[in-house]
């Protein structure tokens, strides 16, 4: 092992050791507890890392993680998914049938009451679909849906923009919550309702939002599903960017749950007498992307290749997963139906001399300044990247704005390097957004010039392919393009972590690693 590689490995190991992670400490998984069966008047306090800019994301044309945790509590989708089997289950729709490849007819429940006391009807779905297509036409919420028609009071047909085997799985996502026009108008219209979402038929109702302080929800005691029991009468959400402060709030009793903890930091509390640690994977690897637009040094393939050679992927996986998973060798996570081994361990071995030679060829032999963009929980991993690249003369500035600014900077290309994942547990039409030409107006991860008609064609074929094995082969073709053109590098299985009070149970996850804040109980 070369000294530089050894040094980087020691850096990762020392970070783990200095944070007090015990190899024998217990880290719990999610989705293990049985559903709650009791109802109380107690309040649950949850510490979020960031305050969302909006709660109802469709009119805002964006999807923030924190907003989706809340939206999932307030609004129900037409269908839901069994996390164990992947089976599509009824929710607001009792049944559905495909009229053809792009039209699906949904039969609605007749016992659902919206927040204003009116029953759910087909016109509510038609109105909601109209919001998606009008306000979120360039996002995953709207760009794959063309419209909806009410066939009668309890039957609605939705038209989609494409054929895909996992479209119904897609429709279970929290951004597809159903509302009514009367509710939205009562809240002040779509633009006002993004921060005043008194709407939906969900397990909880929106009560108030004290900017900079808290968001309060209250249990919906008229919820249509008799099998659901909400243990807590009230859920109060606070915002604390400092992960240590969030953990201390749980430890002191000021909160019961701290979400979106950096995995390596959360792991330091494993074995604690006062808190439990939960860490989980959720169907995606994290990837390092390069801004390839003009004016960025990373537009030069030699610079990108140099960066790839300089990284210690084993160390990054150690920090990113707290030592619980190996480095990624393909775009889709190991164990996925679509996982390919695109890289060998030898190809991902650290090569400082080779990296320096490439930088010299690119004209940056005297050094280079770059920026990397992320949220606060990415700092431990970014610190390893920063140290790795310092060894070849690249100085990396780590930028960690709040979530709203991060989204703006990411979509605006305000970075040289960025690490983001891609949820590829299924082939919903929103996969591979960073390389799809249809996403250029919204996403510029890597820069819009990264896309080519060949790549876009493969993305569309992967989404539409009915045969799983054939889809996997097509993804392998796309991954080879990524590899040949140094478009991105696969780092490690992406994980999320939380710290919860010892007496809290029922920690469950939704799509894309989102958390179900309505399932928690004592």
C-alpha positions as CSV (number, residue, x, y, z in Angstrom):
1,X,0.0,0.0,0.0
2,X,1.4,3.4,-1.0
3,X,2.1,5.8,1.9
4,X,-0.5,8.3,0.6
5,X,-3.2,5.7,0.5
6,X,-2.2,4.5,4.0
7,X,-2.4,8.1,5.2
8,X,-5.9,8.6,3.8
9,X,-7.0,5.3,5.4
10,X,-5.5,6.4,8.7
11,X,-7.4,9.7,8.4
12,X,-10.7,7.9,8.0
13,X,-9.9,5.5,10.8
14,X,-8.8,8.3,13.0
15,X,-12.0,10.2,12.3
16,X,-14.0,7.1,13.3
17,X,-11.8,6.5,16.4
18,X,-11.8,10.2,17.5
19,X,-15.6,10.2,17.3
20,X,-15.7,7.3,19.7
21,X,-17.3,4.6,17.5
22,X,-17.1,1.2,19.2
23,X,-17.0,-1.8,16.9
24,X,-19.3,-3.7,19.2
25,X,-21.8,-0.8,19.7
26,X,-25.3,-1.6,18.6
27,X,-26.7,0.4,15.6
28,X,-30.4,-0.4,15.0
29,X,-32.1,-0.8,11.6
30,X,-35.3,0.9,10.5
31,X,-38.7,-0.8,9.9
32,X,-38.4,-3.5,12.6
33,X,-41.2,-2.6,15.0
34,X,-44.8,-3.7,14.8
35,X,-47.3,-0.9,14.1
36,X,-48.6,1.1,17.1
37,X,-52.0,0.2,18.6
38,X,-52.5,2.9,21.3
39,X,-53.7,6.6,21.2
40,X,-52.5,9.2,23.7
41,X,-52.6,12.9,24.3
42,X,-48.8,13.1,24.4
43,X,-46.6,15.4,22.2
44,X,-43.7,14.1,20.0
45,X,-40.8,16.5,19.4
46,X,-38.7,15.9,16.4
47,X,-35.5,17.9,15.6
48,X,-34.9,18.4,11.9
49,X,-31.6,19.5,10.5
50,X,-33.1,22.2,8.4
51,X,-36.3,24.3,8.2
52,X,-38.0,23.7,4.8
53,X,-38.8,26.6,2.5
54,X,-42.2,25.1,1.8
55,X,-44.3,22.2,3.0
56,X,-46.5,21.5,-0.1
57,X,-43.8,21.2,-2.7
58,X,-45.9,20.9,-5.9
59,X,-46.8,24.6,-6.4
60,X,-43.3,25.5,-5.3
61,X,-41.8,23.3,-8.0
62,X,-39.4,21.6,-5.6
63,X,-39.1,18.6,-3.3
64,X,-37.2,19.1,-0.1
65,X,-36.6,16.1,2.2
66,X,-37.9,17.9,5.3
67,X,-41.0,19.1,3.5
68,X,-41.8,15.6,2.3
69,X,-41.6,14.2,5.9
70,X,-44.4,16.6,6.7
71,X,-46.4,16.3,3.5
72,X,-46.4,12.6,4.0
73,X,-48.2,13.1,7.3
74,X,-50.8,15.6,5.8
75,X,-51.7,14.1,2.5
76,X,-52.4,10.6,1.2
77,X,-51.5,9.3,-2.3
78,X,-53.7,7.1,-4.4
79,X,-51.6,4.0,-3.7
80,X,-48.9,2.9,-1.3
81,X,-46.1,0.3,-1.4
82,X,-45.3,-2.6,0.9
83,X,-41.7,-2.0,1.8
84,X,-41.0,-5.7,2.3
85,X,-42.5,-7.1,-1.0
86,X,-42.7,-4.0,-3.2
87,X,-46.4,-4.8,-3.8
88,X,-48.7,-1.9,-4.8
89,X,-51.4,-1.5,-2.1
90,X,-54.6,0.5,-2.0
91,X,-54.6,3.9,-0.3
92,X,-57.1,6.6,-1.5
93,X,-57.7,4.3,-4.5
94,X,-59.3,0.9,-3.7
95,X,-58.4,-0.5,-7.2
96,X,-57.0,0.5,-10.6
97,X,-56.8,-0.8,-14.1
98,X,-54.6,0.1,-17.0
99,X,-56.8,1.3,-20.0
100,X,-53.6,1.2,-22.1
101,X,-49.9,1.9,-21.6
102,X,-50.3,5.5,-20.6
103,X,-53.8,5.7,-19.1
104,X,-54.7,4.2,-15.7
105,X,-58.3,4.3,-14.2
106,X,-58.5,4.6,-10.4
107,X,-61.5,3.8,-8.3
108,X,-61.6,6.0,-5.1
109,X,-62.6,5.2,-1.6
110,X,-66.0,6.5,-0.7
111,X,-65.3,7.0,3.0
112,X,-62.5,9.6,2.9
113,X,-63.0,13.0,4.5
114,X,-60.7,15.9,3.5
115,X,-59.5,18.5,6.0
116,X,-62.5,20.8,5.4
117,X,-65.0,18.0,6.1
118,X,-66.0,17.3,2.5
119,X,-65.7,13.8,1.0
120,X,-63.0,12.9,-1.4
121,X,-64.2,12.8,-5.0
122,X,-62.7,12.4,-8.4
123,X,-62.7,16.1,-9.1
124,X,-60.2,16.4,-6.2
125,X,-57.8,14.2,-8.0
126,X,-58.3,16.0,-11.3
127,X,-57.6,19.3,-9.5
128,X,-54.4,18.0,-7.8
129,X,-53.1,16.5,-11.1
130,X,-53.7,20.0,-12.6
131,X,-51.5,21.5,-9.9
132,X,-48.7,19.0,-10.6
133,X,-48.8,19.7,-14.3
134,X,-49.1,23.5,-14.0
135,X,-46.6,24.3,-11.3
136,X,-44.2,21.4,-11.4
137,X,-44.1,20.6,-15.1
138,X,-40.3,20.4,-15.0
139,X,-40.0,18.3,-11.8
140,X,-40.6,14.6,-11.0
141,X,-44.0,15.6,-9.7
142,X,-45.4,16.9,-12.9
143,X,-43.3,16.1,-15.9
144,X,-44.4,12.5,-16.2
145,X,-48.2,13.2,-15.8
146,X,-50.2,14.8,-18.6
147,X,-53.6,15.2,-17.0
148,X,-56.7,13.5,-15.4
149,X,-60.4,13.2,-16.2
150,X,-63.2,12.3,-13.8
151,X,-65.2,9.4,-15.2
152,X,-67.7,9.7,-12.4
153,X,-67.7,10.9,-8.8
154,X,-65.5,8.0,-7.6
155,X,-63.5,7.1,-10.7
156,X,-60.7,9.1,-12.3
157,X,-58.4,8.3,-15.2
158,X,-54.9,9.7,-15.2
159,X,-52.9,10.1,-18.4
160,X,-49.1,9.7,-18.2
161,X,-46.4,11.0,-20.5
162,X,-44.7,7.7,-21.0
163,X,-44.9,4.0,-20.4
164,X,-43.0,2.5,-17.4
165,X,-43.4,-0.7,-15.4
166,X,-43.0,1.2,-12.1
167,X,-45.3,4.1,-12.7
168,X,-47.6,3.0,-9.8
169,X,-44.7,2.7,-7.5
170,X,-43.8,6.2,-8.4
171,X,-47.4,7.4,-7.6
172,X,-47.0,6.2,-4.0
173,X,-44.3,8.8,-3.4
174,X,-45.1,11.6,-0.8
175,X,-45.0,14.3,-3.5
176,X,-48.2,12.8,-5.0
177,X,-50.5,13.7,-2.1
178,X,-54.1,14.5,-3.0
179,X,-55.8,17.8,-2.1
180,X,-59.1,19.5,-3.0
181,X,-59.6,22.9,-4.7
182,X,-61.8,24.1,-1.9
183,X,-59.1,23.4,0.7
184,X,-56.4,25.1,-1.4
185,X,-58.6,28.2,-1.9
186,X,-59.4,28.4,1.8
187,X,-55.6,28.3,2.5
188,X,-55.2,31.3,0.2
189,X,-54.5,29.6,-3.2
190,X,-51.6,27.4,-4.3
191,X,-48.9,30.0,-3.6
192,X,-50.1,30.6,-0.1
193,X,-50.8,27.0,0.6
194,X,-47.2,26.0,0.3
195,X,-46.7,27.5,3.8
196,X,-50.2,27.1,5.1
197,X,-51.2,23.5,4.0
198,X,-54.5,23.0,5.9
199,X,-55.4,20.3,3.4
200,X,-55.4,16.7,2.6
201,X,-56.8,13.5,4.2
202,X,-53.7,12.4,6.0
203,X,-53.0,11.0,9.4
204,X,-52.2,14.5,10.8
205,X,-53.4,18.0,10.2
206,X,-51.3,21.2,9.8
207,X,-51.8,23.5,12.8
208,X,-49.1,26.3,12.7
209,X,-45.7,27.3,11.5
210,X,-43.6,29.7,13.6
211,X,-40.9,30.7,11.3
212,X,-37.4,29.8,12.6
213,X,-38.9,28.0,15.5
214,X,-41.3,25.1,14.9
215,X,-44.0,23.5,12.8
216,X,-46.9,21.9,14.7
217,X,-49.2,19.1,13.5
218,X,-52.2,17.5,15.2
219,X,-53.5,13.9,14.9
220,X,-56.5,13.5,12.5
221,X,-58.9,11.6,14.7
222,X,-61.2,11.2,11.7
223,X,-58.7,9.4,9.6
224,X,-60.3,7.0,7.2
225,X,-58.1,4.0,7.9
226,X,-59.2,2.2,11.1
227,X,-56.0,0.1,11.1
228,X,-53.9,3.2,11.7
229,X,-53.4,4.5,15.3
230,X,-51.4,7.7,15.9
231,X,-49.8,7.4,19.3
232,X,-49.0,11.1,19.6
233,X,-51.8,13.7,19.6
234,X,-49.3,16.5,18.6
235,X,-46.1,16.5,16.6
236,X,-43.9,19.5,17.1
237,X,-40.9,19.9,14.7
238,X,-37.9,22.1,15.5
239,X,-34.9,23.0,13.4
240,X,-31.3,22.6,14.5
241,X,-28.5,22.5,11.9
242,X,-25.9,21.4,14.4
243,X,-26.0,17.6,14.6
244,X,-24.5,17.5,18.1
245,X,-27.1,19.9,19.4
246,X,-29.9,17.7,17.9
247,X,-28.5,14.6,19.7
248,X,-28.2,16.6,23.0
249,X,-31.8,17.7,22.6
250,X,-32.8,14.0,22.6
251,X,-30.4,13.1,25.4
252,X,-31.9,15.9,27.6
253,X,-35.5,15.1,26.7
254,X,-36.1,18.3,24.8
255,X,-36.8,16.1,21.8
256,X,-37.4,12.4,21.2
257,X,-36.1,12.1,17.7
258,X,-33.2,13.7,15.8
259,X,-33.4,13.1,12.1
260,X,-30.8,13.3,9.3
261,X,-27.7,12.8,11.5
262,X,-24.4,12.3,9.7
263,X,-24.0,8.5,9.9
264,X,-20.4,8.7,11.3
265,X,-21.5,11.1,14.0
266,X,-24.7,9.2,14.9
267,X,-22.6,6.0,15.3
268,X,-20.6,7.7,18.1
269,X,-23.8,7.5,20.3
270,X,-24.3,3.8,19.7
271,X,-24.3,2.0,23.1
272,X,-25.4,5.1,24.9
273,X,-27.6,4.6,28.0
274,X,-29.9,7.4,27.0
275,X,-30.4,7.2,23.2
276,X,-30.7,4.7,20.4
277,X,-29.0,5.0,17.0
278,X,-30.8,4.0,13.8
279,X,-28.9,3.8,10.5
280,X,-30.3,2.5,7.2
281,X,-29.6,2.2,3.5
282,X,-32.4,3.2,1.1
283,X,-31.8,2.0,-2.4
284,X,-29.1,4.3,-3.8
285,X,-25.4,4.9,-3.9
286,X,-23.9,8.3,-3.5
287,X,-22.0,9.6,-6.5
288,X,-19.4,12.3,-7.0
289,X,-20.4,14.5,-10.0
290,X,-18.4,17.2,-11.8
291,X,-19.6,20.5,-13.1
292,X,-18.7,20.1,-16.8
293,X,-19.9,23.5,-18.1
294,X,-17.6,26.0,-19.6
295,X,-15.5,28.0,-17.1
296,X,-15.0,25.1,-14.7
297,X,-11.7,23.3,-14.6
298,X,-13.7,20.1,-14.1
299,X,-15.0,20.5,-17.7
300,X,-11.5,19.0,-18.6
301,X,-11.7,15.2,-18.6
302,X,-8.1,15.0,-17.5
303,X,-9.0,17.0,-14.3
304,X,-11.9,14.7,-13.6
305,X,-9.8,11.6,-14.2
306,X,-7.1,13.0,-11.9
307,X,-9.6,13.6,-9.1
308,X,-10.9,10.0,-9.5
309,X,-7.4,8.6,-9.2
310,X,-6.6,10.7,-6.1
311,X,-9.6,9.5,-4.0
312,X,-9.4,6.8,-1.4
313,X,-12.7,5.1,-1.9
314,X,-12.2,2.7,1.0
315,X,-11.7,5.6,3.3
316,X,-14.8,7.4,1.9
317,X,-16.9,4.3,2.5
318,X,-15.5,4.0,6.0
319,X,-16.6,7.5,6.9
320,X,-19.8,7.6,4.8
321,X,-21.2,4.4,6.3
322,X,-19.4,4.4,9.7
323,X,-17.6,1.3,8.6
324,X,-20.7,-0.7,7.9
325,X,-20.5,-1.1,4.1
326,X,-17.7,-1.3,1.4
327,X,-17.1,1.1,-1.4
328,X,-19.5,1.0,-4.4
329,X,-18.4,-0.6,-7.6
330,X,-21.4,0.4,-9.7
331,X,-24.1,3.0,-10.1
332,X,-26.9,0.9,-8.5
333,X,-26.3,-0.4,-4.9
334,X,-25.1,-3.9,-4.3
335,X,-28.1,-6.2,-3.9
336,X,-30.3,-4.1,-6.2
337,X,-32.0,-5.9,-9.1
338,X,-30.1,-3.5,-11.4
339,X,-26.6,-3.7,-9.8
340,X,-23.6,-4.0,-12.1
341,X,-19.9,-4.3,-11.2
342,X,-18.6,-1.5,-13.4
343,X,-15.3,-1.1,-11.5
344,X,-12.8,-3.5,-10.0
345,X,-11.1,-2.8,-6.8
346,X,-7.8,-2.4,-8.7
347,X,-9.4,0.3,-11.0
348,X,-10.5,2.2,-7.9
349,X,-7.1,2.0,-6.2
350,X,-5.6,5.3,-5.2
351,X,-2.9,6.5,-7.6
352,X,-1.4,9.9,-6.6
353,X,1.4,9.8,-9.2
354,X,-1.1,9.1,-12.0
355,X,-3.4,11.9,-10.7
356,X,-0.5,14.4,-10.6
357,X,0.5,13.5,-14.2
358,X,-3.0,14.1,-15.5
359,X,-3.2,17.5,-13.8
360,X,0.1,18.4,-15.3
361,X,-1.2,17.5,-18.8
362,X,-4.3,19.6,-18.1
363,X,-2.2,22.6,-17.3
364,X,-2.7,22.6,-13.6
365,X,0.6,21.3,-12.4
366,X,1.0,24.4,-10.1
367,X,-2.3,23.6,-8.3
368,X,-6.0,24.2,-8.6
369,X,-8.8,25.7,-6.4
370,X,-12.2,24.0,-6.5
371,X,-15.4,24.1,-4.5
372,X,-17.6,21.2,-3.3
373,X,-21.3,21.7,-2.5
374,X,-23.2,19.8,0.1
375,X,-25.5,19.8,3.2
376,X,-24.1,19.8,6.7
377,X,-24.2,16.0,7.0
378,X,-21.8,15.6,4.1
379,X,-18.9,17.4,5.9
380,X,-17.2,14.3,7.3
381,X,-17.0,12.7,3.8
382,X,-16.1,16.0,2.2
383,X,-13.2,16.3,4.7
384,X,-11.7,13.1,3.4
385,X,-12.1,14.3,-0.2
386,X,-10.5,17.6,0.7
387,X,-7.5,15.8,2.2
388,X,-7.2,13.3,-0.7
389,X,-7.1,16.1,-3.3
390,X,-4.7,18.3,-1.3
391,X,-2.1,15.5,-1.9
392,X,-2.2,16.3,-5.7
393,X,-2.3,20.1,-5.3
394,X,-6.0,20.7,-5.4
395,X,-7.4,23.0,-2.7
396,X,-11.1,22.2,-2.1
397,X,-13.5,24.7,-0.3
398,X,-16.4,23.0,1.3
399,X,-19.7,24.9,1.0
400,X,-22.6,23.7,3.2
401,X,-25.6,26.2,2.9
402,X,-29.0,25.5,4.3
403,X,-31.3,23.2,2.2
404,X,-33.1,25.9,0.3
405,X,-29.8,27.5,-0.8
406,X,-28.3,24.1,-1.5
407,X,-31.1,23.4,-3.9
408,X,-30.6,26.7,-5.6
409,X,-26.9,26.3,-5.9
410,X,-27.1,22.7,-7.1
411,X,-29.7,23.5,-9.8
412,X,-27.8,26.7,-10.7
413,X,-24.5,24.9,-11.1
414,X,-22.8,26.9,-8.3
415,X,-20.1,24.3,-7.6
416,X,-17.2,22.3,-9.1
417,X,-17.9,19.1,-7.3
418,X,-21.1,17.8,-5.7
419,X,-22.0,14.5,-4.1
420,X,-25.6,13.3,-4.6
421,X,-27.3,10.0,-4.9
422,X,-29.9,8.6,-7.3
423,X,-32.8,6.5,-6.0
424,X,-32.7,3.4,-8.2
425,X,-34.4,0.8,-6.1
426,X,-37.0,0.6,-8.8
427,X,-37.4,2.0,-12.4
428,X,-39.7,4.8,-11.7
429,X,-39.6,7.5,-14.4
430,X,-37.7,9.9,-12.2
431,X,-34.5,7.8,-12.1
432,X,-31.2,9.0,-13.6
433,X,-32.4,12.7,-13.5
434,X,-28.9,14.1,-13.6
435,X,-28.2,12.8,-17.1
436,X,-31.7,12.9,-18.7
437,X,-32.1,15.7,-21.3
438,X,-35.6,16.1,-20.1
439,X,-34.2,17.3,-16.8
440,X,-31.9,20.0,-18.1
441,X,-34.3,22.8,-17.3
442,X,-34.4,21.7,-13.6
443,X,-31.2,19.8,-12.9
444,X,-27.7,20.7,-13.9
445,X,-25.9,18.3,-11.6
446,X,-22.7,17.8,-13.7
447,X,-23.9,20.5,-16.0
448,X,-26.4,20.2,-18.8
449,X,-23.7,19.7,-21.4
450,X,-23.0,16.3,-19.9
451,X,-26.1,14.9,-21.6
452,X,-26.1,13.4,-25.1
453,X,-28.8,11.9,-27.2
454,X,-27.2,8.5,-26.7
455,X,-27.3,8.8,-22.9
456,X,-30.8,10.1,-22.9
457,X,-32.0,7.3,-25.2
458,X,-30.6,4.7,-22.8
459,X,-32.3,6.4,-19.8
460,X,-35.6,6.2,-21.6
461,X,-35.0,2.6,-22.5
462,X,-34.1,1.7,-18.9
463,X,-37.3,3.3,-17.6
464,X,-39.6,1.7,-20.2
465,X,-38.0,-1.8,-20.4
466,X,-40.4,-4.4,-19.1
467,X,-37.8,-7.1,-18.5
468,X,-35.6,-6.5,-15.5
469,X,-32.6,-8.4,-16.8
470,X,-32.7,-6.3,-20.0
471,X,-33.0,-3.1,-18.0
472,X,-29.9,-4.1,-16.0
473,X,-27.9,-4.6,-19.2
474,X,-29.0,-1.2,-20.6
475,X,-27.9,0.4,-17.3
476,X,-24.5,-1.3,-17.7
477,X,-24.2,0.3,-21.1
478,X,-24.9,3.7,-19.6
479,X,-22.4,3.1,-16.7
480,X,-19.7,2.3,-19.3
481,X,-20.3,5.7,-20.8
482,X,-20.0,7.3,-17.4
483,X,-16.8,5.4,-16.9
484,X,-15.2,6.2,-20.3
485,X,-16.1,9.9,-20.2
486,X,-15.3,10.3,-16.4
487,X,-18.8,11.8,-15.9
488,X,-19.3,10.6,-12.3
489,X,-17.8,8.3,-9.7
490,X,-19.7,5.9,-7.5
491,X,-18.6,6.3,-3.9
492,X,-20.5,4.1,-1.3
493,X,-24.1,3.0,-0.4
494,X,-25.9,6.1,0.8
495,X,-27.2,5.8,4.4
496,X,-29.2,7.9,6.7
497,X,-29.2,8.0,10.5
498,X,-31.3,9.1,13.4
499,X,-30.9,9.3,17.1
500,X,-34.0,8.5,19.1
501,X,-35.0,8.3,22.8
502,X,-34.8,4.9,24.3
503,X,-38.5,4.6,24.7
504,X,-39.4,5.5,21.1
505,X,-40.4,2.7,18.7
506,X,-41.9,2.5,15.2
507,X,-39.1,4.2,13.2
508,X,-40.2,3.6,9.6
509,X,-39.0,4.9,6.3
510,X,-40.6,6.0,3.1
511,X,-39.3,6.3,-0.5
512,X,-35.9,7.8,-1.0
513,X,-35.0,7.4,2.7
514,X,-37.7,9.8,3.8
515,X,-39.0,9.2,7.3
516,X,-42.6,8.4,8.3
517,X,-43.1,10.7,11.3
518,X,-46.6,9.4,11.9
519,X,-45.5,5.8,12.8
520,X,-43.5,6.6,16.0
521,X,-44.8,5.5,19.4
522,X,-43.7,4.6,22.9
